[in-house]
């Protein structure tokens, strides 16, 4: 626990917005190893990466040319989608390993689970004809199994210390989106590689990668929205209902998309224009609005941090805005190069983490573990400040 009086920092457990409202300090034991330091077990990432690689190798053995085309084109398209989600995640960046885990979950666990379930269901409703896929399986079976398999990752994120990373709707959308990206990446390779000729593979690639690169991410975003509202509930039944409604929304969207392709080309394009595209725009608007909400949360908590001595008054002028924060980091880089910029960026990230923990407490979700987490984040802010001498050089810097 840090006691850094020379820097004007306090070791504290309960932070509120006015210094004269502080109750007596109550200390809480620190939590075990921080998930932000490890992100996700490296062993799990290696295993899932190996499974993904084996699936791609198996597809390559069946159709080398088609799979090669699918791998190249799908990788380019999905890289663009990943960059879009990283752009959305700029305000409070998620741990890199958790983001990698989300992608690999979609490209391995979700693919394997949904495939096994679909084959099992198909064997029950269409025995003896596994070489053909029934319309029922395409329109309903695939959406049910695939959205469940992808959504399992979000349920995993709600457990243990991973829960601390789901601070906003943006976080839920980012994790849901990257699971969808991983699933779409491998599925696109499968479909593109399954073409009978190079021209057919390219036609499939155009249809899937140009028209619908965000499709799977969009479907799973419905589950992500359900998880976000579940995290705001106290009652277990209400939590389950929110998650279920999100999952049902994902299945409906996925089912309409798949089902329209079975009806006609016209139905497919009409569904795309009047159903998928508007909801896609709406989800983008929700994501951007949520990121602005994240910014407001931090701005609201900064006065309390200033009162507690954790943040200097001039720092509060640039910590509450993404643009101002980037400007301060650039200024630090002019003073001390990349190390100085990195240390200031890390300090800003720790302040954001503390603000979100405090917000959970202010919304009435504080228990002993959350207060202990707050103490941990306070210590991390202090440590980040001690590791950022560039902050002294920024003492006179104020955001425009």
Secondary structure by P-SEA (a helix, b strand, c coil): ccccccccccccccccccccccccbbbbcccccccccccccaaaaaaaaaaaaaaaaaaaaacaaaaaaaaaaaaaaaaaaaaaaaaaaccccccaaaaaaaaaaaacaaaaaaaaaaaaaaaaacccccccccccccccaaaaaaaaaaaaaaaaaaccccccccccaaaaaaaaaaaaaaaaaaaaaaaaaacccaaaaaaaaaaccccccaaaaaaaaaaaaaaaaaaacccaaaaaaaaaaaaaaaaaaaaaaaaaaaccaaaaaaaaaccaaaaaaaaaaaaaaaaaaaaaaaaaaaaaaaaaccccaaaaaccccaaaaaaaaaaaaaaccaaaaaaaaaaaaaaaaaaaaaaaaaaccccaaaaaaaaaaaaaaaaaaaaccccccccccccc
